[in-house]
Amino acid sequence: MRILITNDDGITAPGLAAAEDIARNLAGPEGEIWVVAPATEQSGVGHCISYIHPMRIEERGPRRFAVEGAPADCVLAGLHHVLRGKAPDLLLSGVNRGYNVAEDTVYSGTIGAAIEGALHGVRSIAMSQYYGMENVNLPDPFAAARAHGPAIIRRLLEAATWQDGPYGVFYNVNFPPLPADQVKGLKATEQGARKGGGFGVKPEISPNDREFLWVTHNADNALAAQGSDAWESRDGYCTVTPLRANLTARDVLADLGAALKGAI
């Protein structure tokens, strides 16, 4: 199996090493593992690409490259330059430091890389490790991801839906904030929603009297509905959420057509 790995925390991030461990478990001794990851942290950049300027790429070791760009840039570099048309069997994005649930998925560079992979017809999975009081001070905060990631991904590869239409499915996996042996199980979930939006800003006056704004994260996963990724991962379950890049609100399309009838 040929596996391409990227992330949004950067090529030196500990979560990337966790993803490499998962990939080695999946690929086996005859497999190929390729890392094409951002040279610096790119959290919160979503699905952006470096459309108006070039990006530097640097080889850091065998099958290991750093890109001065976003996670989606790394996927493009991996597919069209590093692998040069030898498509990977699987794209893994992560393991992100912190969860990517509910509204966070819209902002996440980890998710953005998985979107890009899916748009190119590659089976793509985003992985994130929820941090909390039960795991943040462990010797390995990513232990739940390392322990349970391979089995979850194998099941997805064996039984899940992938390229079934113009916009294929990709999967968002979140590991709960627990030691590996305390994880309650695995659940298929929907993308959650939390009241009030996930982000805000906090103003600060610098020593030279200029005003700056820091982005703050306000979300409480307890505000999401039971059965959602936000709720269930908080409750101790590994969650898997199927997503597509197609943003059409199909449930209101017919009503919109009726509302627009005769407008022009």
N, C-alpha and C positions, 0 to 999 in steps of 0.2 A: 504494500500500500504506500502511495506517495501522499504525504501530508504537508500542507503549507500552514504555517503558524504566523499570526501577527497579534497585535494588541493595541491599546491606546495609552498604556502606562509607560511605554518605552522599552527599548531593547535590554536594559539592565534591570528591569522590574522583577521582583521575586515571583509574581504571578506568571510571568512568561516561562520561568523555569518549571513551574507546576504544569503548565500546558505542554512543555516538552516531555515531562515524565509521562503524562497521559498519552501523548502521541507515540512515545516509544513502546508503551504497553500495547497500543493498538496496532502499530505498524509491524512489530516483530523484528527479528534479526535481519530479514531480507528487505525491510522497508526503507523508504527514504523520508527523512524529515528535513524540511527547509524552513528557515526562519527569515522572514522579511518584516522587520518591525521598525517603528519610528525611532529616530536617533534621540529624541527627547519626548517628554510626556505630552500627550495630545488628548487628555481627558476633556470631554465636553464638546468636541468638534463635530460630532454627529457624522453625517455622510459626506462631508465636504471633500473636495479634491483640489489639487493645485492647478487649476485650469489656466491661470494667467501668468504663472511663472514656473521655471523648471525646478526640479528637486534633485538634490545631490544624493547619490547612492554610494555606499562604501562597503566593501567586503570585510567582515570582522572575523572570519574563520570559515572552515569548510561548511558550505550550505547555510551560511549565516550572513545576513546583510542588514545594514542600517540605512534608513531612508529619511532624509530631511523633509518630511511631509506627514500627512494625516494617515490614519489607518487605511482608509479607502485607497489612498495613493500607494500604500504598501502592497495592497492586493493587486492593483494594476501593475506595479513593478514586478511583483512575483509572477503573475500569469504571463505577462507579455515581454518581459526582459530576462528575469532570472531563470525561469523555467523554459522560456522560449518555445511556447506552444505545447510542451509536455504537461498537459493539464493534470492537476492534482486530483486524487480521489476524494479528498476531504480538505476543507478549510476550517481551522480552529482559530477563533479570535478570543484572546484572554490569556490566562484567567484574570479578570479584572479585579483590582483591589477595591472591594465594595460592591454592593448589589447594583443591578440594572433592571429595575422593575417599574411598572406603572409608567408615569410620565418620563422617568429617567431614560427609557428606551429611545425617546425621540432625540435626546441630546447626546447619547452615548457614542463615542468613537468605536467602542467595542462592537456595538450593534451595527454601526456604519460599515465596518469591514465585512461583517456577515451579509449585509445587504448587497455590497458590491460583488461578493463571491456568488451569491444567488443570481444576480443579474447576468453573470457569465456562465450560468448553468452548472456551477460547482456546488456540491453538497456542503453547506456552511452551517456552523454552529458557534454561537457566542456563549462564553462561559464567564460567570462572575461569582466571586466569593463574598457573601455577606459578612461584614465584620460586626461583632457584638461583644458584650462582656464575657461570654463563655469561650470565645476563641481568640480574641485580639492579642492576648498575652501568652498564647501557646508558643512553644518552640517553633511550630509550623502552623501559622494561621490558615494556610491553604490545605490542611490535612483532609478536610471533608471533600474538597475538590479532587485531590490526588486519589483518595480511597474510592470514591464513587463515580468519578468521571468516566473511566473506561467502560464500566458496565452500562451506564446510561447511553453513552455514544454507540456502543455496539448494538444495543437494542434499537436505537434510532436508525442506524445503518441497515439493520435487518428488516425492520417492520414499518418504518415511518414513511409518509408521503413526502416526495421531494419535487422533482420537476414535472408537475402535472398540468401546466398551462403556461401562458405567456410570462406570468410572474410566479416563479417557483416558491416553494415554502423553505424558509430557514428557521432555525430553532434557537430560542433563548433559554439557556440553562442557568439557574441560580442555585448555589449551594448555601445551606442555612448557616447561621453563626454559632455553630456547635462543634465540639470535637467529633471526629469521624464516627466513633462508636455510639454517639448519642443521636445521630440523625434518625428521624422517625420513619422515613420512607421516601417514596417518589410519587409526585402528582403531576398530571397534565392540568395546566391552568390557563386562564385567559389573562390578557394584559389588564392590570388593575387601573384604578383611577382614585386619586386622593384629592379631597376638597381643597380649593385654594391655590392649586398649582404647587410645583415642587421648589421653585426658586424665587429669590428676591434679591435685594441689594442692601448693603450697609455702608453708609457714608463714613469717611474718615478724612480729617484734615492733616496734611503732611507738615513736617517741620517748616517748610517754606510757604505755608498758608494756602496751598492749593488743595482743592477737594478731589478725592478719589472715591470710587465706589468698589466695594468688594461684593462679589456674588455670593449669596448665602443659600444653603439648602435647608428648606423648611419642612420637608415632607415627613409625615409620621405614617408608617405602613399599617398601623392599627386603624387608620381611617379608610383603608381600602376594603372592598367586599370580601367576605369569605369565599374561597374558591379562586381568588385571583393570585397572581404571582407574588404581589406584595404581601398579602396576608399569609399565604401558606409557607413562603420561605421564612417569614418572621416566626411562624409557628413551629418551625423545626423540620420542614420537608425540603428535599430537593425538588425544584419545580422545572417543568419544561413547557414553554409557551411557543406554539407555532405562529409564525409571523410571515407577512408578505410585504413587498415593497409597494404594492398597489394601494394607494391611499383613497381610492374612490369610496365615498359613503353610499354604498349600494342601497341601503335601507331607505334613503330619502330620494333616490334618483327618480323614481316614478312620480312622487309628489312634486319634485322640482319641475319635471316636465309639464305637469298640469298647471303649476303656478306660472310658468313662463309662456304658456300657450296664448297666442294673440298679442304678445307684448310688442312685437314689431310687425 
